[in-house]
Amino acid sequence: MTAITGKHLTLEEYLKYEDGSDSQYELVAGELIAMPPESPKNVQISLFLLVNLLRFVPINRLSNKAEIVVAGSRATTRVPDLVVLTDDLAKALQGSTRSTITLDMPPPALVIEVVSPGKANENRDYRYKRSEYAARGIAEYWIVDPQRNRITVLTLVDGFYEEAVFVGNTLIVSTIFPELQLTAEQVLNAGELQYLR
């Protein structure tokens, strides 16, 4: 991740920023940060989860491109790998020209991050986003970590996340999707599957 501009942007400046490229950015403490392309494995994991979650929610409640404005001393937005919208949030986004979940909108029901290799990415997903998403009131936050071969499900309780870690053939337990029947291994090995059964 690399800072793009030498100056700090406000949220309004960021939302108007256009450089003519297909690059994706996050705004972190006012700095425009270029997001590198995802690895094929991370893309396959995200798509596998998207396909499986479609069994429980309509397609207009899922997004792999939504950005979330989180509170902080300086403007910060995050672009998770997968977001499950609530009905109220989906209504609030109707007619928008940009999939930006602002502070005046309800929070998503679930946010999923697939950790990219590197210490900076681990810090971002395990530390910073954890506190930002809790402060934003996101009910459930999944950290899917292919490097550590585990999935951490964080459930919001009284403003703080309670953590459960799933590995191997352990079924993932979700308060948002209690009927979900996926193991950590199935998710983490999504790129190795030949077809869905």
N, C-alpha and C positions, 0 to 999 in steps of 0.2 A: 504494500500500500504506500502510495506516495502522495504527499501534499502537492496540489496543483498551483495554487496562487500564493503569493507572498502576503496577502492581506486576509483579514478575517471577514467573512461574509455574515450578514444577517440572514435569518430564515427567509425573509422576503427576497433578498438578493439571490440566494441559492435557488429558490423556486422559479426565478426568472432566468437563471444561468443556462446558457446554451452555447456549446462550442462547435456545433455542427458535426460531432462525431457520434458514434453509437456507444461511447464509453459510459459506464455506470459509476456513479459517485455516491459517497456518503458525506454528510457534513458533520464533522466531529469538532466540537468546541469552536465552531466558526470556521474551521479549515476545510477546504474542499479536498477530499481524499479519493483518489482513483481506486476503484475496486478491480483487481486483476480477474481475468477469466477463471471460471471454476474448472477444477480438474474433471475429467470424464467420470471418475468414480463418484464424486460429489454430485454431479448432474444426475447420474443414474439413481443414486439414493433419493434425491429430491423427487425425481419423476416416479419412482416406486411408491414413495409415500403419498404423492399426489393421487396416483391411480387408486391406491387402497383407501384413501380418505373419501374419494368420490362415491364409495359405497354408502357413506353415511351423510354426506352433505351435498347440496347441489353445486354445480360448477361455479355459479356466481358467488359462492361463499368461500372460494379458494383463490389464492393469488400467489404467484411466484415472482411478482415484480413490484408489489406494494412497498412503499417506504413509510416508516413510522417516525413521526416527530416525537422525541422524548424530551423530558424536562431536564434542565441543567442551567448552569450559570451562563453558558454560551450555547448558541443554537446547535442542536445535534439531531441528525436523522439516521435511521438505520434501515437497511434493505435486507430483511431476512430471506432465507432460501424458500420458505413457505409460510403463508399466513392463512389462518382460518378466521373468517369474518363472522361476527354476530349478525343477526337479522337487522338490528338497528344500525350497525356500522355499514352494512351493505346498502341500506337505504340512504345513509348520509353521503356515501360515495357516488350514488347514482347521479349521472349528468356531469360529473367532474371530468375535466380534461386531463387530469393527472391522478395516478393512484397514490396519493399522499394522504396518510391518516394524520390529521392535525390534532392538536391538543384539545380542540373544542369538540372532537368526535369521540364516540365511545371507543374503548380499547378493543383490539381483536380478542377472540376467545383463546387462540393458540398461536404461538410463534415457534417455528422450527429453524434452527441454525445447524448446518452441516459444517463442522470445523475443517478449515483448510490447514495444510501443514505449516508449521512455523510457530515459534513462541509468541510472536505478536498476535497471531490469530487466536491462539489459546487464551491469552489474556483478554482479548476483546470479547470472545464468546463466553468464557467462564466467569470473568470478573466484571467488566464494564457493562456488558449487555444485561447481565443478571440483575444488577442494581437498577439499571435504566428501565428494564421491562417491569420489574416489581413496582417501581415508582409510577409507572404508566398504568398500572392496574391490570396487566395482562394475566389472565387466570392460570394459564399453563405455558411453560417454556421448555422446549426440548432441545438438548444439546446432543447432536448425533456426532460422535467422534470416531472416525475410521482409524485414526492413528492409535488410539487407546482401546479400540474394539469395545466400546461401551456407549450406551445411551443414557443420558441423565435427564430425568423428567422432574421439572421443578413446578410445584403446585403452590399457588398463592394462598397463604393463610394469614389473616390479620396483617396484611401489608408486607409480609416476608415470604420468601420461597422456602418450602420444605422439599428436600431432595430425596429422590429414589434413583438408584443406579441399576441398570439392566445389562446383563452380559449373556453371551451364549444362547442357550435355548430357553431362557427365561422370557415368559410373556410380558410385554410392555403393559403397564397399568396406567391408564389415563382416566382422569375424572371427566374430561370432555368427551371422550369416546370409550365408555366402559365396555362396549361390545367388540372393540378392536381385538383381533386375534393374530397379532404379529409378534414374533420373537425378535430380540436384539440381533441375533444372527441373520435372520431373514432380511432385515433392513440393511445391516452392514455389508451383506454379500449380494445386494440387489444387482450389481453389475455383472454378477456371474450367472444369474438366472437366464435360462433360454427362453422361457415364456411363462406367463401367469397361469396358474391352475385354478 
